[in-house]
């Protein structure tokens, strides 16, 4: 019985450490996502308004240079 109790305690310790590591990773991902959202918002604000379609500088029917 003592050996099985020890094995369970080891598993619990392993799982607790694993959960702690996952929490740290999730916090890092959350921070990165927040930073990327801010960066994306800034990039969108720099784009000209107009729905992202072709601008006056880029004719829609112009052939790419490799033709």
Beta strands, then each sheet from edge to edge (+ up, - down):
end
